[in-house]
Amino acid sequence: MYRRAIGIDLGGTQLRVALVDDTGTVLKRAATRTDVPGGPRAVMAQFKALVAEITEHEGLDRISGIGVCAPGPLDSTTGTFIHVPTLPGWEDFPLRDELAEALGTRVVVEGDAIAACYGEWHFGAGKGLRHLLYITVSTGIGGGVISDGRLLHGRRGMTSHVGHFRMAMNGPRCSCGAIGCFEAFAAGTALDRRARQAALDHPESLLARMVTPTAGDVVEAARQGDTVASCLVDEEAGYLGEGLTSLIHLYSPERVIIGGGVSNGFDLMETRIHAAIRNTAMPSFRDVPVVKAGLGDNAGLVGAAALLLFDERGE
């Protein structure tokens, strides 16, 4: 078997493709804006163009296959989309079979956070562990779990939708429609919302000088010493710590890894996250460390390719 594979990260904004070897090194990569209005057929054409670009001197016959990661819910056992809010028109689209037929190579499809977890386990901050929890905190909150040295898939490959356990009976409404989900409190979009309200409530804050402050703006303002932004960062860290405590109780990992856009402010939140865990976790779970992802925004790409390189599906 050739020790190179292609990883594809399909998002609602950007489509990224990379050639990855079995050391986790990204050898080549290409990207374009996802043609969401064009639907699956237009994006399939983008897939083929980007794959051709990064395999120009390789040839698909010299790679182990293609791993695709995408937001869910999706059925990774059949490689079929179920319902993806950021990709309208993809319901019931059999991506694995369609792409395999179009390119003549083996294809696997996995949820983006699960693929990122797999990448971090093999090549990043979770390397060498047998029990690992990965969460991505961005537009939403997703997750992946390594338990007893194996990647968890669950029914239809839909395990670890960790953003959708409920933290409170009352609270903000989540993107899934429920009230009080972890994602509704702690996702990047939730921090965006609190930032906009803080800008209105505190005209003296740096946030008030911005047209539409985002989670990234909150982190940057906090780094500049803005008191309001620092309070928002502490609040976000508190929510993350509370949510992670429940997940630590559930999965008993050796380590928790945080990725996604909000993790760019992890150094400002680390102390508060660990304090929340120490204060609320059962004594046996209080020593579980939380660390920042090691692969950055390549985690999904590398993890998707690694699914082929290490034959995760055993096919």
N, C-alpha and C positions, 0 to 999 in steps of 0.2 A: 504494500500500500504506500502511495506517495504521502509524504508527511507535510503536505500543504493543503489548505482548504480555504474556501471563500466564506466570509461572514457578511451577512446583509442585515442592516438595522433599518427597518421600515418604520418611520414615524409619521405623524400627521403633518409635520412641517418639513422634515428633511429625510432624504433617502441616502444612506451611506453604504458603501461596499468596500471590503478590504480583502486582500490576500494575506493569510496568516500562516506561519509555520508552527511546528510543534513545540517551539520554545515560547510561544505567545507573542512573537515579534510580528508587528504589522509591516509587511514588506512593501505593499502598495495600497493606496486607498483612493477612492473617488467619491464624489457626492454631488447631489443636485437637490433642488426643491421638489418635494413630492407633488406630483400632479394629482392632487386630491379630487378636483372637479372632473378629471378624466376617468376616474374610477379604476377598477382592477385592470382593464385592458391597457389603458394608458400607462399605468405603473409597471405592468409587465414589460412593456416596450422599454421603459427606463431601466428595469432590471437588466435586460439583455444588453443594452448599450453600455452600462457601467461595468458589467461583467466582462464584456468584450474589451473594454478599455484596460482593465487591470490584468487581463490574461493574454494581452497582445503577443507576448513572447513566451507564454507558458503553454497554452492549450488546455482546454478543459479535461482532456484525457490524462493529464499529468497531475490532477488534484484529487483529493479524497471525496470531494463533493461540495455542496453548498448548504450552509446553515443560515436560516432566516429567523430573526427575532422581531417581534412586533407586539404592540399593545394588545391587550385582550379585553374581554374573554375570547379565547380561541381554543379549538380542540387540537392539541398538539399531537395526539395519537393518530389523527387522520390528516393533520395539516390543513384544517378547514377553519375559516373565520366564523365566529358565531355572531357577535355584535360588538363593534368597535366604535365608540362615539366619535373618535377623531378621524375615522375613515368610513364615512357614509357610503353605502352602496356595496360594501364588501360582505354583507351577510351571506353565509353559506358558500362563499367562494373557496374552492378547493386549491389553495395556493400551492401546496406541496406537489400535487399531481400535475397541475398545469405547468409549473416551472420545470419540473423534471422532464416532462415531455418536450417542452420548448427548447431546453438546453441539452438534453440527452445525458444527464448526470444525476447522481443521487442527491436528494434534497430532504432536509428535515426542517421542521418549523417548530419554534418554541416561543413561549411568552418572553417579553423583553427582560423583565426582572429576573426570571428564572435563568435565562441565558447569561445575564450579567453575574449572577451568583455562581454559575458554573465557571465562568472566566476567572472570577476572583479566587475561587477554590483552587484552580490549577495554577494560576500565574500571578495572583495578586495578594491582597491582604489576608486571604484565608488559606494560603498554600500550606499543605501538610496537616490540616485539621480534619477531624472526623465528624465534628458537629459544628455547624455554622449557620448563622442567620444573616441574610443580606436584605436590606431594604433600600429602595430608591425613593428619594423625596424630591419630587419635581412638580409638574402639573398635578399629578396625583401621587399616591403612595402604592408601590408594588413591592413584592418580595420574592425571595427564593430561599430554599432550605436544603442544607446538606445534613443528613441524619444517619449516624452509624456508617459513615463513609459512602453514602449514596445520595444522589440527587432525588429529591421527592418530586413526583409528578402528580399523583392523585387522579381521581376520576376525570377522564378526558384531558388529562394534563393540565388541570385548572387549579392546582393547589396554590397556597400562599398568596391569596388575595388579601394581604394583611391590612390594607388600608380600609377594609370594610367591616372590621369588628367595631361594635359600638362602645364608645367611651362614656356616653351619657344618654339619659332618656330625653334630655332637652339639649338644644344647642343648634349649631348651624346645619343647614341641609346639605347633604353630600351630593356629588355628581350622580351617584347611583339612585338617588331619590329618597334615601333613608335620612333620619335625623341622628346627629351625634356620632358619626363614624370617625375613626382615627384620622382618615384623610380629610374630613371636613374641618377638623381642628388644626392639623399639622402640615398639610400639603403646601407647596409653594403658592398655590392660588389662594389658600386661606391666609397666608402671610401677606400676600398682595392686598387682600381685602382689608386686613387690619392696618396695613401701611397707608392706604388711601384714607381711612377714617382718622388715623393719627395725624395725617397731614392737615385735615380739616380742623381737628381739635387743638392742634398745636402749631399755630402759624409761625412760631419762632424756630421750629425745627427745620433741619436741612431738607426733610422730606416735603415740606410745604413749598419748596422752591422748584419741585419737580412736577411736571404736568400730570403724570400717572405713575406714582412710585410703585416699584415692584419689590419682590423679595431680595433681588440682587442689590437694589438701591438701599434697602434697609441694612444689609451687611456692610456696604461701602460707607454709609453714613455712620454706622456704629464704629467702624474702624477710624473714622475721623473724630470720634469722641462725642457724637451727638447723643444726648441723654435719652431722648424719645426713642431713637432707633435702638439704642442699647437695651432699653426696656422691652422692646418688641422681640429682640433676639433672645433675651432671657425667657420671655413668655413662650416663644417657639421651642426653645430647649426644654422647657418644662413639659410642654405637650408631648414632645418626642420622648422624653424620659418616662413619662407615665405610660405611653403606648408601648414602648419597648419593654417596660417591666412586665406587662401582660404577655407579650410575645416571648420573653425569656422564660416565664413560667410555663408557657405552652410547649416550646421546642427545646429548652435546656441546651443552648449552644455553648461552645467554648468561647465564642467571640461573636460580636455583632458588627457588621460592616455597613456603613451608610454611604450611599452614592447618590447621584442625581444633583441637580442644580443647587439645591439648598445646602448640600454638603460643602459647598465652597466657603461657607461660614462656620464649618465645623470647629475650627480652632477657637472661635468665640463662644461656642455652645457646649464644648466638651465637658467642662467642669460642672455646669448646671445639669447636663444630662446624667452624668454619673451620680450627682447628688440626689437626683430624683429616684434613681434606681436604688441607691443605698437606703433612702428614706422609706420606700414603699415596697420593695421586693421582700420576699421571704428570705430569712438569713442565709440559706444555702445558695441563693442566687445572686447575692449582692456583689460578688466579686467578678461578675462577667464583664469583660472590657468592651467598650464600644470604640471603634476606630473608623477612620475615613477610608473609602475605597482606594485601592492602590492603582487601578487601571484607568481611573478617570472616565472620560466619555468614550473610551474604547472598550469598556467592559462588555457591553452587549455584542459588539462586533467580534471581539476575541472569543467570548463565550459561545457565540453561535457557531463559529468555525471549530472550536474545540469539541463541540458535540459530534462532529465528524471525525476529527483527529483522534479522539479517544473512544469512538464508536459507542456513545452513550446509550443509544437505542438498541445496540446489540443486534443489528440487522446484518 
